């Protein structure tokens, strides 16, 4: 199947938001999505963007029955490892279900790796849900390792009121 991978543009934000929601439904956390196309426009296409994004697009003849030609995306940003220097963090990798198994996910991930290497990065980091065996298998087939099991690291988060209390220096209210 023909497809192209390209940098996301401002006008893609509606489709990116749609696919973020589709991914959240797949991950069983649709109620957690707060992002809108407007927020994506502000955060990804301003003077100092917080993220970068690439899009997988199919030609007109392969559009979905709903008329979508943008069928996958990868959202990423650059970070820094105190041990190894520059890294790229892939927040999302998503391909619509009817387009999986056609090389699109692999091409998106490969492009993130290329962009990271071009920026001097030593690592590509991301997280995957522990129940998502198809994705874990896919990532391992691409040469990735599970640092939770291999190194014992856990992904931690502080958000909402806990984040606000932490910022105030009073995390245990």
LOLO-430697 format. One record per atom (N, C-alpha, C): x, y, z. Coordinates in nm, 4 decimals. Layout:
BEGIN
c1;c2;c3
X;Y;Z
...
END
This chain:
BEGIN
c1;c2;c3
0.0844;-0.1191;0.0000
0.0000;0.0000;0.0000
0.0880;0.1242;0.0000
0.0493;0.2198;-0.0810
0.1193;0.3482;-0.0857
0.0814;0.4327;0.0347
0.1817;0.4958;0.0937
0.1593;0.5951;0.1980
0.2820;0.6839;0.2041
0.2640;0.8013;0.2613
0.3760;0.8922;0.2818
0.3839;0.9281;0.4296
0.5054;0.9566;0.4724
0.5300;1.0066;0.6069
0.5822;1.1486;0.5895
0.5205;1.2412;0.6595
0.5615;1.3816;0.6461
0.5442;1.4532;0.7790
0.6090;1.5675;0.7885
0.5927;1.6506;0.9080
0.4485;1.7000;0.9154
0.3942;1.7011;1.0351
0.2586;1.7534;1.0546
0.2581;1.9042;1.0305
0.1444;1.9518;0.9851
0.1246;2.0952;0.9620
0.0070;2.1424;1.0476
-0.0036;2.2707;1.0630
-0.1092;2.3308;1.1444
-0.2469;2.2761;1.1068
-0.2718;2.2630;0.9794
-0.4039;2.2165;0.9338
-0.4304;2.0694;0.9649
-0.3312;1.9962;1.0148
-0.3484;1.8560;1.0528
-0.4018;1.8386;1.1946
-0.4107;1.9469;1.2713
-0.4441;1.9351;1.4138
-0.5779;1.8670;1.4398
-0.6766;1.8894;1.3546
-0.8063;1.8236;1.3729
-0.7908;1.6720;1.3594
-0.7143;1.6273;1.2597
-0.6925;1.4834;1.2408
-0.6051;1.4251;1.3511
-0.5057;1.5002;1.3968
-0.4219;1.4528;1.5073
-0.5086;1.4340;1.6313
-0.5937;1.5313;1.6612
-0.6832;1.5203;1.7771
-0.7761;1.3999;1.7627
-0.8266;1.3764;1.6423
-0.9131;1.2600;1.6174
-0.8378;1.1305;1.6480
-0.7145;1.1205;1.5992
-0.6384;0.9977;1.6202
-0.5932;0.9826;1.7657
-0.5666;1.0930;1.8347
-0.5354;1.0860;1.9783
-0.6541;1.0245;2.0520
-0.7735;1.0669;2.0171
-0.8940;1.0114;2.0796
-0.9099;0.8640;2.0449
-0.8860;0.8264;1.9188
-0.8941;0.6855;1.8798
-0.7941;0.6008;1.9593
-0.6731;0.6524;1.9775
-0.5719;0.5807;2.0555
-0.6171;0.5667;2.2007
-0.6728;0.6722;2.2562
-0.7204;0.6679;2.3949
-0.8342;0.5670;2.4120
-0.9213;0.5565;2.3132
-1.0283;0.4564;2.3178
-0.9659;0.3171;2.3179
-0.8692;0.2933;2.2315
-0.8002;0.1639;2.2250
-0.7335;0.1313;2.3583
-0.6736;0.2325;2.4209
-0.6038;0.2127;2.5483
-0.6982;0.2146;2.6684
-0.8281;0.2282;2.6425
-0.9324;0.2252;2.7465
-0.9227;0.3429;2.8437
-0.8810;0.4590;2.7924
-0.8708;0.5795;2.8758
-0.9273;0.7018;2.8031
-1.0313;0.6817;2.7247
-1.0876;0.7917;2.6458
-1.1296;0.9094;2.7322
-1.1716;0.8826;2.8558
-1.2158;0.9904;2.9452
-1.1007;1.0798;2.9910
-0.9774;1.0403;2.9663
-0.8599;1.1182;3.0079
-0.8181;1.2239;2.9056
-0.8678;1.2155;2.7832
-0.8254;1.3074;2.6770
-0.8838;1.4466;2.7008
-0.7945;1.5439;2.7126
-0.8348;1.6835;2.7319
-0.7906;1.7710;2.6141
-0.7131;1.7142;2.5249
-0.6549;1.7877;2.4121
-0.7617;1.8209;2.3084
-0.7496;1.9405;2.2537
-0.8356;1.9849;2.1436
-0.7459;2.0255;2.0267
-0.8026;2.0370;1.9069
-0.7215;2.0861;1.7951
-0.6578;2.2225;1.8264
-0.7298;2.3080;1.8960
-0.6775;2.4420;1.9301
-0.5544;2.4310;2.0206
-0.5594;2.3431;2.1200
-0.4443;2.3241;2.2093
-0.3261;2.2684;2.1298
-0.3520;2.1736;2.0413
-0.2451;2.1193;1.9567
-0.1828;2.2296;1.8707
-0.2670;2.3168;1.8157
-0.2159;2.4287;1.7359
-0.1222;2.5158;1.8186
-0.1649;2.5499;1.9390
-0.0849;2.6360;2.0272
0.0444;2.5666;2.0694
0.0344;2.4404;2.1096
0.1488;2.3719;2.1692
0.2464;2.3138;2.0671
0.2008;2.2913;1.9456
0.2882;2.2293;1.8471
0.3308;2.3192;1.7327
0.2637;2.4319;1.7175
0.2915;2.5142;1.6002
0.3139;2.6605;1.6353
0.3558;2.6840;1.7589
0.3886;2.8189;1.8025
0.5371;2.8449;1.7787
0.5857;2.9598;1.8227
0.7267;2.9959;1.8048
0.8191;2.8955;1.8753
0.7798;2.8492;1.9929
0.8575;2.7511;2.0695
0.7705;2.6286;2.0974
0.7587;2.5384;2.0014
0.6674;2.4244;2.0173
0.7111;2.3285;2.1281
0.6124;2.2702;2.1947
0.6371;2.1709;2.2986
0.6509;2.0314;2.2408
0.6040;2.0101;2.1196
0.6129;1.8785;2.0567
0.6302;1.8931;1.9071
0.6703;1.7830;1.8465
0.6776;1.7682;1.7015
0.5849;1.6517;1.6659
0.5467;1.6440;1.5410
0.4572;1.5361;1.5008
0.4812;1.5036;1.3543
0.4702;1.3757;1.3232
0.4727;1.3324;1.1840
0.3417;1.2586;1.1554
0.3035;1.2617;1.0305
0.1748;1.2071;0.9846
0.1994;1.0997;0.8796
0.1203;0.9936;0.8859
0.1150;0.8942;0.7779
-0.0112;0.9233;0.6979
0.0059;0.9379;0.5690
-0.1060;0.9745;0.4828
-0.1117;0.8798;0.3637
-0.2334;0.8396;0.3293
-0.2535;0.7522;0.2134
-0.3135;0.8342;0.0996
-0.2959;0.7869;-0.0258
-0.3562;0.8580;-0.1387
-0.5095;0.8495;-0.1351
-0.5694;0.9348;-0.2114
-0.7159;0.9463;-0.2169
-0.7864;0.8120;-0.2327
-0.7340;0.7251;-0.3184
-0.8016;0.5978;-0.3455
-0.8012;0.5025;-0.2258
-0.7189;0.5300;-0.1252
-0.7129;0.4437;-0.0068
-0.7766;0.5080;0.1166
-0.8457;0.6194;0.0983
-0.9118;0.6865;0.2109
-1.0046;0.5895;0.2838
-1.0290;0.6179;0.4119
-1.1245;0.5368;0.4873
-1.2655;0.5648;0.4383
-1.3595;0.4813;0.4798
-1.4992;0.5054;0.4395
-1.5519;0.6364;0.4957
-1.4887;0.6875;0.6036
-1.5263;0.8186;0.6601
-1.4561;0.9327;0.5875
-1.3663;0.8999;0.4936
-1.2983;1.0017;0.4144
-1.1633;1.0457;0.4686
-1.1077;0.9726;0.5640
-0.9790;1.0109;0.6218
-0.8634;0.9600;0.5366
-0.7719;1.0500;0.5052
-0.6484;1.0088;0.4369
-0.5301;1.0103;0.5338
-0.5442;1.0787;0.6461
-0.4403;1.0793;0.7496
-0.4715;0.9633;0.8426
-0.3879;0.8582;0.8351
-0.4227;0.7305;0.8982
-0.3302;0.6907;1.0130
-0.2308;0.7727;1.0416
-0.1400;0.7439;1.1516
-0.0606;0.8670;1.1872
-0.0033;0.8637;1.3064
0.0814;0.9753;1.3492
0.1778;0.9269;1.4566
0.2833;1.0030;1.4737
0.3744;0.9846;1.5862
0.4043;1.1232;1.6407
0.3807;1.1386;1.7697
0.4044;1.2656;1.8375
0.5288;1.2469;1.9248
0.6222;1.3408;1.9175
0.7487;1.3246;1.9883
0.8031;1.4594;2.0331
0.9009;1.4550;2.1210
0.9713;1.5752;2.1644
1.1115;1.5362;2.2067
1.1970;1.6346;2.2102
1.3357;1.6100;2.2492
1.3515;1.6277;2.3987
1.4369;1.5450;2.4559
1.4611;1.5458;2.6002
1.6111;1.5301;2.6226
1.6490;1.5139;2.7479
1.7901;1.5017;2.7805
1.8093;1.3984;2.8897
1.9035;1.3095;2.8699
1.9386;1.2086;2.9687
2.0677;1.2518;3.0373
2.0658;1.2580;3.1687
2.1860;1.2978;3.2414
2.2974;1.1942;3.2261
2.2647;1.0741;3.1835
2.3653;0.9700;3.1646
2.4203;0.9652;3.0231
2.3334;0.9905;2.9261
2.3798;0.9707;2.7884
2.3546;1.0891;2.6952
2.3004;1.1981;2.7456
2.2820;1.3171;2.6624
2.1478;1.3235;2.5936
2.1488;1.3690;2.4722
2.0256;1.3954;2.3972
1.9455;1.2680;2.3724
1.8137;1.2844;2.3828
1.7232;1.1729;2.3536
1.5975;1.2270;2.2886
1.5232;1.1385;2.2277
1.3935;1.1736;2.1712
1.2906;1.0862;2.2420
1.1798;1.1476;2.2821
1.0725;1.0751;2.3497
0.9525;1.0680;2.2564
0.9095;0.9464;2.2265
0.7924;0.9260;2.1415
0.6708;0.9107;2.2332
0.5902;1.0139;2.2390
0.4717;1.0128;2.3249
0.3648;0.9194;2.2696
0.3413;0.9256;2.1400
0.2388;0.8425;2.0760
0.2904;0.7872;1.9443
0.2500;0.6653;1.9167
0.2638;0.6044;1.7846
0.1297;0.5374;1.7588
0.0601;0.5807;1.6543
-0.0737;0.5281;1.6286
-0.0956;0.5109;1.4796
-0.1548;0.3971;1.4457
-0.2003;0.3694;1.3096
-0.3432;0.3184;1.3228
-0.4328;0.3729;1.2424
-0.5720;0.3282;1.2451
-0.5771;0.1771;1.2217
-0.6673;0.1061;1.2921
-0.6695;-0.0405;1.2862
-0.6710;-0.0993;1.1455
-0.7485;-0.0415;1.0545
-0.7579;-0.1002;0.9204
-0.6308;-0.0814;0.8373
-0.5347;-0.0031;0.8880
-0.4095;0.0205;0.8158
-0.2894;-0.0447;0.8842
-0.3140;-0.1185;0.9914
-0.2048;-0.1858;1.0618
-0.1557;-0.3046;0.9807
-0.0294;-0.3411;1.0017
0.0292;-0.4547;0.9308
0.0729;-0.4227;0.7890
0.0760;-0.2940;0.7546
0.1139;-0.2535;0.6192
0.2459;-0.1755;0.6176
0.3158;-0.1741;0.7324
0.4449;-0.1060;0.7395
0.4393;0.0394;0.7827
0.3195;0.0898;0.8101
0.3058;0.2314;0.8447
0.3648;0.2601;0.9834
0.3331;0.1768;1.0814
0.3879;0.1966;1.2158
0.5396;0.1885;1.2158
0.5920;0.0920;1.1447
0.7367;0.0758;1.1338
0.7985;0.1992;1.0680
0.7352;0.2505;0.9639
0.7865;0.3693;0.8943
0.7816;0.4930;0.9841
0.6739;0.5078;1.0613
0.6656;0.6209;1.1541
0.7762;0.6133;1.2588
0.7934;0.4951;1.3170
0.8949;0.4782;1.4204
1.0353;0.4964;1.3628
1.0588;0.4464;1.2435
1.1874;0.4633;1.1770
1.2172;0.6114;1.1532
1.1150;0.6863;1.1130
1.1330;0.8299;1.0886
1.1680;0.9027;1.2184
1.1043;0.8663;1.3298
1.1383;0.9278;1.4595
1.2849;0.8961;1.4919
1.3283;0.7724;1.4691
1.4677;0.7342;1.4943
1.5621;0.8165;1.4061
1.5272;0.8340;1.2791
1.6098;0.9135;1.1883
1.6207;1.0582;1.2359
1.5070;1.1159;1.2742
1.5058;1.2544;1.3220
1.5878;1.2685;1.4502
1.5731;1.1704;1.5396
1.6502;1.1726;1.6631
1.7995;1.1652;1.6366
1.8406;1.0727;1.5522
1.9830;1.0605;1.5199
2.0360;1.1885;1.4541
1.9568;1.2467;1.3644
1.9979;1.3707;1.2982
2.0150;1.4855;1.3982
1.9397;1.4802;1.5089
1.9492;1.5829;1.6139
2.0543;1.5478;1.7186
2.1284;1.4394;1.6975
2.2334;1.4009;1.7905
2.1861;1.3211;1.9098
2.0696;1.2591;1.8993
2.0145;1.1812;2.0105
2.0779;1.0427;2.0171
2.0895;0.9914;2.1389
2.1442;0.8584;2.1638
2.0373;0.7559;2.1972
1.9168;0.8029;2.2261
1.8102;0.7136;2.2711
1.6769;0.7553;2.2112
1.5924;0.6562;2.1924
1.4507;0.6758;2.1630
1.3774;0.6121;2.2806
1.3038;0.6924;2.3546
1.2302;0.6449;2.4717
1.0806;0.6575;2.4486
1.0045;0.5699;2.5097
0.8585;0.5736;2.5027
0.8061;0.4774;2.6074
0.6768;0.4814;2.6283
0.6155;0.3849;2.7200
0.5043;0.3116;2.6462
0.4714;0.1944;2.6988
0.3657;0.1120;2.6407
0.2919;0.0454;2.7571
0.1625;0.0334;2.7447
0.0837;-0.0292;2.8509
0.1216;-0.1759;2.8676
0.1274;-0.2222;2.9926
0.1735;-0.3589;3.0195
0.0809;-0.4658;2.9608
-0.0453;-0.4362;2.9354
-0.1378;-0.5347;2.8789
-0.1356;-0.5363;2.7265
-0.0656;-0.4399;2.6647
-0.0699;-0.4243;2.5198
0.0373;-0.5113;2.4523
0.0171;-0.6424;2.4593
0.1142;-0.7379;2.4062
0.1432;-0.7177;2.2572
0.0429;-0.6902;2.1720
0.0769;-0.6681;2.0310
0.1765;-0.5529;2.0121
0.1595;-0.4443;2.0877
0.2524;-0.3317;2.0751
0.3887;-0.3662;2.1340
0.3902;-0.4330;2.2482
0.5180;-0.4744;2.3089
0.5944;-0.5634;2.2109
0.5247;-0.6591;2.1527
0.5890;-0.7484;2.0550
0.6416;-0.6692;1.9352
0.5616;-0.5736;1.8874
0.6043;-0.4904;1.7749
0.7308;-0.4132;1.8104
0.7305;-0.3463;1.9249
0.8476;-0.2664;1.9642
0.9711;-0.3542;1.9818
0.9541;-0.4705;2.0419
1.0690;-0.5599;2.0583
1.1195;-0.6106;1.9231
1.0293;-0.6294;1.8279
1.0716;-0.6720;1.6940
1.1504;-0.5618;1.6227
1.1368;-0.4386;1.6704
1.2108;-0.3263;1.6137
1.3438;-0.3042;1.6855
1.3778;-0.3924;1.7804
1.5050;-0.3824;1.8515
1.4974;-0.3074;1.9836
1.3773;-0.2752;2.0297
1.3611;-0.2023;2.1554
1.3639;-0.2990;2.2737
1.4008;-0.2465;2.3905
1.4038;-0.3299;2.5107
1.3085;-0.2727;2.6149
1.2625;-0.3593;2.7013
1.1723;-0.3220;2.8103
1.2575;-0.2836;2.9310
1.2744;-0.1535;2.9545
1.3625;-0.1120;3.0642
1.3002;-0.1349;3.2013
1.1693;-0.1542;3.2072
1.1083;-0.1879;3.3364
1.1573;-0.3246;3.3809
1.1491;-0.4227;3.2920
1.1936;-0.5574;3.3304
1.3459;-0.5704;3.3246
1.4112;-0.5038;3.2284
1.5560;-0.5182;3.2136
1.6361;-0.4362;3.3148
1.5850;-0.3175;3.3518
1.6597;-0.2278;3.4406
1.5861;-0.1906;3.5685
1.4593;-0.2247;3.5780
1.3836;-0.1971;3.6991
1.3276;-0.0569;3.7110
1.3299;0.0218;3.6051
1.2740;0.1565;3.6100
1.1217;0.1524;3.5973
1.0560;0.2425;3.6662
0.9115;0.2594;3.6536
0.8830;0.4017;3.6104
0.7835;0.4196;3.5298
0.7397;0.5514;3.4860
0.6539;0.6120;3.5976
0.6878;0.7312;3.6431
0.6154;0.7968;3.7524
0.5503;0.9245;3.6997
0.4460;0.9697;3.7704
0.3757;1.0905;3.7283
0.3221;1.1638;3.8502
0.3198;1.2952;3.8406
0.2541;1.3812;3.9389
0.1673;1.4771;3.8588
0.0381;1.4845;3.8908
-0.0527;1.5675;3.8115
-0.1611;1.6294;3.8978
-0.2347;1.7217;3.8384
-0.3499;1.7826;3.9047
-0.3154;1.8506;4.0362
-0.4001;1.8267;4.1359
-0.3824;1.8895;4.2676
-0.2500;1.8498;4.3315
-0.2062;1.7264;4.3104
-0.0782;1.6831;4.3661
0.0369;1.7640;4.3059
0.0306;1.7929;4.1769
0.1321;1.8741;4.1116
0.1315;2.0160;4.1683
0.0123;2.0707;4.1861
0.0010;2.2061;4.2423
0.0572;2.2112;4.3840
0.0248;2.1106;4.4663
0.0787;2.1065;4.6028
0.2305;2.0917;4.6006
0.2805;2.0098;4.5125
0.4246;1.9927;4.5003
0.4914;2.1249;4.4629
0.4317;2.1970;4.3694
0.4866;2.3284;4.3281
0.4862;2.4276;4.4435
0.3893;2.4153;4.5325
0.3807;2.5033;4.6493
0.4754;2.4591;4.7610
0.5418;2.3455;4.7415
0.6326;2.2938;4.8434
0.5614;2.2207;4.9559
0.4374;2.1805;4.9322
0.3566;2.1157;5.0345
0.2895;1.9910;4.9759
0.3680;1.8898;4.9356
0.3127;1.7779;4.8579
0.2213;1.6818;4.9353
0.2193;1.6859;5.0679
0.1446;1.5836;5.1424
0.0168;1.6348;5.2052
-0.0488;1.7319;5.1478
-0.1768;1.7813;5.2028
-0.2827;1.6776;5.1977
END
